Amino acid sequence: MSNEDRIKVLWVSRHAPSSRALQELQGLVGEYQLLWNRDPVQDIPSLFKGLRPQDQIVATLPLDMLEQLIYLAASQGMGPILRPVMRHRDSDGNVERWEFIGFEEVLEARVRSRRVGTWA
């Protein structure tokens, strides 16, 4: 299978995927080409450049950005966004340890809020 035929998986996170997460992705989507966006996301629509409806997005984003990402992915015929799920492990001195435990399909992200305190 050529790189052009492979599913592209866009990993949107400042954290690199673990080897276990990469293996799990292969089980979910088959052979793929990993694209890693580790930079802070300023513009959600720009994430879709070069992606096709059959491609997959894995994202760890704030809720408001995730909501926009879900909407845009659906409008372009893409499947649900995947979210890596991590479990906190013991700290080793000053180093926090996190363990990948699986993926979730993010079907909806919604924020309901109201203003509190003083607003400028």
Buried (B, 14 or more C-beta within 10 A) or exposed (E): EEEEEBBBBBBBBEBEBBEEBBEBBEEBBEEBBBBBBEEEBEEBEEBBEEBEEEBBBBBBBEEEBBBBBBEBBEEEEBBBBBBBEBEEEEEEEEEEEEEBEEBEEBEEBEEEEEEEEEEE
